[in-house]
């Protein structure tokens, strides 16, 4: 069971990044998946989620309209397109596979977590 997030980096406010999360086929082919983030000194927070078919998504209010989650089953990869980035978006971003096939924003709904990727947005 492996999840690996990558694509983070340093970007100026207003810029864009695309994060990717590669999953082993057994891990996430039939599972909902999600992105979470954790900033220094803060609790982990929900960012976005997508169901296994890719037809249902949900976003945190703070990123709605700026971030887009998607997945490509052929590549066993989930993406997070982040536009209009703000300094408040600075955090380690983690991807996770849900316990079910549904999209879920609840932390407890995930049982596989990957290593994060750092996103830093400068003002």
Secondary structure, 3 states (H helix, E strand, C coil): CCEEEECCEEEECCCCEEEEEEECHHHHCCCCEEEEEECCCCCCEEEEEECCCCCCEEECCCCCCCEEEEEEHHHCEEEEEECCCCHHHCEEEEEEEECCCCCCCCHHHEEEECECEEEEEEC
